[in-house]
Amino acid sequence: MKKESLVADFRMTITQIAAATIAATLITWGLAAALFLLEQNRTIYPANYYERQIPAIDRYVRRENINLLSKEKKTGLKPVIKGAGITYQVVDGNASVLYGTNTDPIFSSETDMINHLNTTSIYKRTNTYLHVIPIVSQKGQIKGAVALIYRVKMTSADSGGQWVLGLIAAALFSPVVYIVLFTMLFSKLFIKRINRPLQLLKEAAEKIKNKDLNFEISYYSENELGRLCTAFSEMQQELKASLSAQWEMEQGRVEMVEALAHDLKTPISIVLAYTESLMDGGYTDSKRICRYLSVIEENAKKCSHLVQQIEETSESVQIENELNLVSTDLHDFLAKKVKGYELQAREKDISIVLCDTDCLHHSYLLDTDKLERIFDNIVSNSLRYTPAKGKIFISVLADQATIRYQICDTGCGFSKKDLVHATERFYRGDGSRNSRGSHSGLGLHTVKQLVHQLGGDIELSNGKAGGACLQFSQKNFGNRLKRACHHGE
């Protein structure tokens, strides 16, 4: 049925009703006929049943003869007459009624009676048969007669046979009953087949209303309802994909805002450090003061830029991951970054070393905003975990396809758990690198996201002499190098 249309299914239902009605009717009629034949000899008299009794009654009357004229013999004929379909009347020689089960005068005169003796004729008054048996004396004189009135047709022997006739009558009307019963049965099954997919669609609509798209409509058919369920399932999948994309974009937007807010910590820390140094140092060297103020100004601008990005990200529906590539001298860029960390490093008695390589002295197409955020997060972590008298090394390798940056420190290094989970969102760790104050767990996760936007990857390790090393790469968008660069000595 599932491969047929609703119209074909409806036609099949009508055919089933008709076939079932015909089959049930034939079975009923067959059973009724068999029962009739079985009960015929016991409860149903054949048409000539009473006619066959006439010879026996005739012999009995002739044997009893004039004794039957006595009123004491009124019950004398009852033993030989079987059934209610035959009546009798005893008359005298003048045709007067003496007794019997039929008391209405049959003969109009003695002559009329004599004319009917020993004959069987049609009794027109009741449309029955009349058989008259004479009662004769020993001298041969006609003293009276016994008139038998009977019908020639099938009759029931007693009240017990009426139910058989009733069954036959019911069998004749059984097709009407079967049509009603089978219509109710097969229409119910037809409605059930229709209601099942409709119920599934109703439940699916309720789930969508409740913002639950994790469901499946388990109804597959080639009819109209099956195609409707398939279309509904396709709509659900499209809606789920659309909403999932929106949810992912929203989640990305939230993560971007959190990451940008986290990135504000580094420039704010630098501004605070240089401001405190200016307020507490009593410097008279105008060059140093100008340099400190330029660092403060630069990081204040960076804070303003990050705040602007947060506002734009909060207002935007889609996260913009487009790169803003600018031709930049890599050495100048990194040297400027190192100077920005100088005061914080000096306060902790830490040295930041920019390793000189041939790769540094080239211009590359860089997204300086993203690269600054990456370095700020990594270097701020290294400053946090590197002890006094420690060092932080920054080095670069590049070839025609990739630029690789490496930041290593002489701190406590990463634990085994840190090496696996440190770039996960909100991971704080439980090792020694987490024992020095709290942080949000977003720094390296943000770095990983930014590095992926630059077309690279990130790798965490521990140096041979101890300390943590973080290497990340980016795509070389400029392709400026003819050969690979190596570390300078």
C-alpha positions in Angstrom: 0.0 0.0 0.0 2.8 2.4 0.7 3.7 2.5 -3.0 0.2 3.5 -4.0 -1.4 6.9 -4.1 -4.2 7.8 -1.7 -6.7 7.4 -4.5 -5.5 3.9 -5.3 -5.5 3.1 -1.6 -9.1 4.3 -1.3 -10.1 2.2 -4.3 -8.4 -0.8 -2.8 -10.3 -0.3 0.5 -13.6 -0.3 -1.5 -12.5 -3.5 -3.3 -11.6 -5.1 0.0 -15.1 -4.2 1.4 -16.8 -5.7 -1.6 -14.7 -8.9 -1.7 -15.0 -9.5 2.1 -18.8 -8.9 1.8 -19.2 -11.4 -1.0 -17.1 -14.0 0.6 -18.8 -13.7 4.0 -22.3 -13.8 2.3 -21.4 -16.9 0.3 -20.1 -18.6 3.5 -23.3 -17.6 5.4 -25.5 -18.8 2.6 -23.6 -22.1 2.4 -23.9 -22.6 6.2 -27.6 -21.8 6.1 -28.2 -24.2 3.2 -26.3 -27.0 5.0 -28.2 -26.3 8.2 -31.5 -26.3 6.4 -30.8 -29.7 4.8 -29.6 -31.1 8.1 -32.8 -30.0 9.9 -35.2 -30.6 7.1 -36.2 -34.2 8.1 -36.5 -33.3 11.7 -38.2 -30.0 11.9 -39.5 -29.1 8.4 -42.3 -31.1 6.8 -42.1 -31.6 3.0 -45.0 -30.4 0.8 -46.7 -33.8 0.6 -46.2 -34.6 4.3 -50.0 -34.5 5.1 -51.0 -36.1 1.8 -49.0 -39.1 2.7 -50.9 -39.6 5.9 -54.2 -40.0 4.0 -53.9 -43.8 3.3 -53.2 -44.6 7.0 -56.1 -42.4 8.2 -58.3 -44.0 5.6 -57.6 -47.4 6.9 -58.1 -46.3 10.5 -61.5 -44.8 9.6 -62.7 -47.9 7.8 -61.5 -50.0 10.6 -63.3 -48.0 13.3 -66.2 -47.3 11.0 -69.5 -46.3 12.8 -67.7 -46.3 16.1 -66.4 -42.9 15.1 -70.0 -41.5 15.1 -70.1 -41.8 18.9 -69.2 -38.6 20.7 -67.0 -40.7 23.1 -64.7 -41.2 20.0 -64.1 -37.5 19.6 -60.4 -38.0 20.3 -60.2 -41.2 18.3 -58.6 -39.6 15.2 -56.0 -37.6 17.0 -53.5 -40.4 17.4 -53.3 -41.0 13.6 -53.3 -37.3 12.5 -49.8 -35.8 12.9 -49.2 -32.1 12.6 -51.3 -29.0 12.7 -51.5 -28.8 8.9 -54.4 -31.2 8.6 -57.9 -30.9 10.1 -60.8 -33.2 10.2 -64.6 -33.2 10.6 -66.9 -36.1 11.4 -70.5 -35.8 10.1 -73.6 -38.0 10.3 -75.7 -39.4 7.4 -77.5 -36.0 7.1 -74.1 -34.2 6.7 -74.5 -32.6 10.1 -71.3 -31.9 12.0 -70.7 -34.1 15.0 -67.2 -33.1 16.1 -63.7 -32.5 14.8 -60.9 -29.9 14.6 -62.8 -28.1 11.9 -66.4 -27.3 12.9 -67.4 -25.1 10.0 -70.0 -27.0 7.8 -68.3 -28.4 4.8 -71.2 -30.0 3.0 -74.3 -28.2 2.0 -76.5 -31.3 1.9 -76.5 -35.1 2.2 -76.2 -35.3 -1.6 -73.2 -32.9 -1.5 -71.6 -35.2 1.0 -72.3 -38.4 -1.0 -70.8 -36.8 -4.1 -67.5 -36.2 -2.3 -67.2 -39.7 -0.8 -63.9 -41.5 -1.6 -62.6 -38.5 -3.5 -59.9 -35.9 -3.2 -60.9 -32.5 -4.4 -60.0 -28.8 -4.0 -61.8 -27.2 -1.2 -62.2 -23.8 -2.7 -63.4 -22.0 0.5 -59.9 -22.3 2.0 -57.9 -23.2 -1.1 -57.0 -26.5 0.4 -57.5 -30.2 -0.4 -60.6 -32.1 0.7 -60.6 -35.9 1.1 -63.8 -37.6 2.3 -63.9 -41.1 3.8 -67.4 -42.8 4.1 -68.7 -44.5 7.3 -70.8 -47.4 6.2 -72.9 -49.8 8.4 -72.7 -53.6 8.1 -75.7 -53.5 5.9 -74.0 -51.1 3.5 -75.9 -48.0 4.4 -74.0 -44.7 4.6 -74.1 -43.5 8.2 -71.7 -40.6 7.9 -68.3 -39.5 6.8 -64.9 -38.2 7.9 -63.7 -35.1 5.9 -60.0 -34.4 5.9 -58.8 -31.0 5.0 -55.0 -30.5 4.3 -52.5 -28.3 2.5 -49.8 -29.4 0.1 -46.8 -27.2 1.0 -43.7 -27.1 3.1 -44.5 -26.4 6.8 -42.7 -26.6 10.1 -43.4 -29.5 12.3 -43.5 -27.5 15.5 -42.3 -24.3 17.0 -38.7 -25.6 17.2 -38.4 -25.3 13.4 -39.2 -21.6 13.3 -35.6 -20.7 14.1 -34.3 -22.5 11.0 -36.7 -20.4 8.9 -35.6 -17.3 10.7 -31.9 -18.2 10.0 -32.7 -18.6 6.3 -34.4 -15.2 6.3 -31.4 -13.6 8.1 -29.0 -15.2 5.6 -30.9 -13.4 2.8 -30.4 -10.0 4.5 -26.8 -10.8 5.6 -25.1 -8.9 2.7 -26.5 -5.6 4.0 -25.1 -6.4 7.5 -21.7 -7.4 6.1 -21.4 -4.2 4.0 -22.0 -2.1 7.1 -19.5 -4.2 9.2 -16.7 -4.4 6.7 -17.1 -0.7 5.8 -16.6 0.2 9.4 -13.6 -2.2 9.7 -11.7 -1.3 6.5 -12.4 2.4 6.7 -11.0 2.4 10.2 -7.8 0.7 8.9 -7.7 3.2 6.0 -8.0 6.2 8.5 -5.3 4.7 10.7 -2.9 4.5 7.7 -3.6 8.2 7.0 -3.5 9.3 10.7 -0.1 7.8 11.4 1.9 10.2 9.1 -0.4 13.1 10.1 0.3 12.4 13.7 4.1 12.3 13.0 3.8 15.7 11.2 1.9 17.2 14.1 4.5 16.0 16.6 7.3 17.3 14.4 5.6 20.7 14.2 5.3 20.8 18.0 9.0 20.0 18.3 9.9 22.8 15.9 7.6 25.1 17.9 9.6 24.2 21.1 12.9 24.8 19.2 13.8 21.1 19.1 15.2 20.1 15.7 16.6 16.8 16.8 13.9 14.5 15.6 13.2 12.1 12.6 10.0 11.5 10.8 10.1 7.7 10.4 7.5 7.4 7.6 8.6 6.4 4.1 6.2 6.0 1.3 5.8 6.9 -2.3 2.2 8.2 -1.9 1.2 11.8 -1.2 1.6 11.6 2.5 5.1 10.0 2.1 6.2 12.9 -0.2 4.8 15.4 2.3 6.8 13.8 5.2 9.9 13.8 3.0 9.5 17.4 2.2 8.9 18.2 5.9 12.1 16.3 6.8 14.1 18.2 4.1 12.7 21.5 5.5 13.7 20.4 9.0 17.3 19.6 7.9 17.6 22.9 6.1 16.2 24.8 9.1 18.6 22.9 11.4 21.5 23.7 9.2 20.5 27.3 9.0 20.0 27.7 12.7 23.2 25.7 13.4 25.1 28.2 11.2 23.6 31.1 13.1 24.3 29.5 16.4 27.9 28.9 15.4 28.3 32.5 14.2 26.8 33.8 17.5 29.1 31.5 19.5 32.1 32.8 17.4 31.0 36.4 18.0 30.8 35.8 21.7 34.2 34.1 21.7 35.7 37.0 19.7 34.4 39.5 22.2 35.8 37.5 25.1 39.1 37.2 23.3 39.3 40.9 22.5 38.4 41.7 26.1 41.2 39.4 27.3 43.6 41.0 24.9 43.0 44.4 26.6 44.9 43.1 29.7 48.3 43.3 28.0 48.3 46.9 26.7 46.5 48.1 29.9 49.2 46.4 32.0 51.9 48.1 29.9 50.2 51.5 30.3 50.0 51.0 34.1 53.6 49.9 34.4 55.0 52.8 32.4 52.7 55.3 34.2 53.8 54.0 37.6 57.4 54.2 36.5 57.0 57.8 35.4 55.2 58.7 38.6 57.7 57.0 41.0 61.0 57.3 39.1 61.7 61.1 39.2 63.2 60.9 35.7 65.0 64.0 34.4 66.0 62.5 31.1 63.6 63.9 28.6 64.4 61.3 26.0 63.4 58.5 28.4 60.3 60.3 29.4 59.3 60.8 25.8 60.0 57.1 25.0 57.8 56.0 28.0 55.1 58.4 27.0 55.2 57.1 23.4 54.8 53.5 24.7 51.9 54.6 26.8 50.4 56.4 23.9 50.9 53.4 21.6 49.2 51.0 24.0 46.4 53.4 24.8 45.7 53.5 21.1 45.8 49.7 21.0 43.3 49.7 23.9 41.1 52.0 21.9 41.4 49.9 18.8 40.5 46.7 20.8 37.5 48.4 22.4 36.4 49.5 18.9 36.7 45.9 17.7 34.7 44.7 20.6 31.9 47.2 19.7 32.0 46.2 16.1 32.0 42.5 16.9 29.1 42.9 19.4 27.1 44.8 16.8 27.9 42.5 13.9 26.0 39.3 13.1 28.8 37.6 11.4 32.4 37.4 12.6 34.8 38.9 10.1 37.9 36.9 9.7 39.3 38.8 6.7 43.0 39.6 6.8 44.3 43.1 6.6 47.7 42.5 5.0 50.3 45.3 4.9 53.9 45.1 3.7 55.9 45.3 6.9 59.6 45.0 7.8 59.6 42.1 10.2 62.6 43.2 12.2 61.2 46.7 12.8 57.9 45.2 13.9 59.4 42.7 16.4 61.9 45.2 17.7 59.1 47.6 18.5 57.2 44.9 20.2 60.2 44.0 22.4 60.6 47.6 23.4 57.0 47.6 24.4 57.6 44.8 26.9 60.9 46.2 28.1 59.6 48.0 31.2 57.6 45.0 32.4 60.5 42.7 31.8 62.9 45.0 33.7 60.6 45.2 36.7 60.8 41.4 37.0 64.5 41.3 36.1 63.8 39.4 32.9 65.6 39.8 29.6 63.8 39.6 26.3 66.1 38.6 23.4 65.2 38.9 19.7 67.4 36.4 17.9 68.9 37.9 14.8 68.4 35.9 11.5 68.5 36.7 7.8 64.7 36.2 7.8 64.1 39.2 10.0 65.5 41.7 7.5 62.8 41.3 4.9 59.4 42.8 4.3 56.4 40.6 4.4 52.7 40.9 3.9 51.5 40.8 7.5 48.3 41.3 9.4 49.9 43.3 12.1 46.8 43.6 14.3 46.4 39.9 14.6 50.2 39.3 14.9 50.4 41.9 17.7 47.6 40.2 19.6 49.3 36.8 19.2 52.6 38.1 20.6 50.9 40.1 23.4 49.2 36.9 24.6 52.3 34.7 24.3 54.8 37.1 25.8 52.5 38.1 28.6 52.3 34.4 29.6 56.1 34.1 29.4 56.5 37.2 31.6 54.1 35.7 34.1 55.8 32.4 34.4 59.5 33.3 33.9 61.4 33.8 37.2 63.8 36.7 38.0 67.1 36.6 36.1 65.2 34.5 33.4 65.2 35.1 29.7 62.6 35.1 26.9 63.9 34.3 23.4 62.0 35.3 20.2 63.2 33.8 16.9 61.9 33.6 13.3 62.3 31.1 10.4 60.8 31.6 7.0 60.6 30.1 3.6 58.6 30.7 0.4 55.5 29.1 1.9 55.6 29.7 5.7 56.8 32.1 8.4 57.5 30.3 11.7 57.8 32.2 15.0 59.2 30.7 18.2 59.0 32.1 21.8 60.8 30.2 24.5 61.4 31.1 28.1 63.4 29.8 31.1 60.4 29.3 33.3 58.9 26.1 34.7 57.7 24.8 31.4 54.4 23.0 30.5 53.0 20.0 32.4 51.9 17.0 30.4 48.4 18.1 30.8 49.2 21.6 29.7 50.8 20.3 26.4 47.5 18.6 25.5 44.9 21.1 26.8 46.6 24.5 27.1 45.0 25.9 23.8 41.5 24.9 24.9 39.0 27.6 25.8 38.9 28.5 29.5 41.6 25.9 30.3 43.5 27.1 33.4 45.7 24.1 34.1 46.7 22.6 37.4 50.5 22.6 37.1 53.1 25.0 38.3 52.5 27.4 35.4 49.1 28.1 36.9 50.2 28.7 40.4 51.2 32.3 40.0 47.9 34.1 40.0 44.7 33.6 38.2 43.9 34.1 34.5 40.8 33.6 32.3 42.1 30.6 30.3 41.5 32.4 27.0 45.0 33.6 26.1 46.4 30.5 24.2 42.9 29.7 22.9 42.8 33.2 21.3 46.3 32.7 19.9 45.2 29.4 18.3 42.2 31.0 16.7 44.2 33.9 15.4 47.0 31.6 14.0 44.3 29.6 12.2 43.0 32.7 10.6 46.6 33.4 9.4 46.7 30.0 7.8 49.1 28.4 10.3 49.2 26.1 13.3 50.5 26.2 16.8 52.7 23.8 18.7 53.6 23.6 22.4 56.8 22.0 23.8 59.4 22.2 26.6 63.0 23.2 25.8 65.8 20.8 26.4 67.2 22.9 29.2 63.7 23.4 30.6 61.2 26.2 30.1 58.3 26.5 27.8 58.5 26.9 24.0 55.6 27.9 21.8 56.0 27.8 18.1 53.3 29.1 15.6 53.3 29.6 11.9 51.5 31.7 9.4 51.2 31.6 5.6 53.9 33.6 3.8 51.6 35.8 1.7 54.5 37.8 0.2 56.6 34.9 -1.1 59.6 37.2 -0.9 62.3 34.6 -0.1 64.4 32.7 -2.7 65.7 30.3 -0.1 65.1 29.3 3.5 66.5 31.3 6.4 68.4 30.0 9.4 69.2 31.2 12.8 72.1 33.6 13.0 74.9 32.9 15.5 
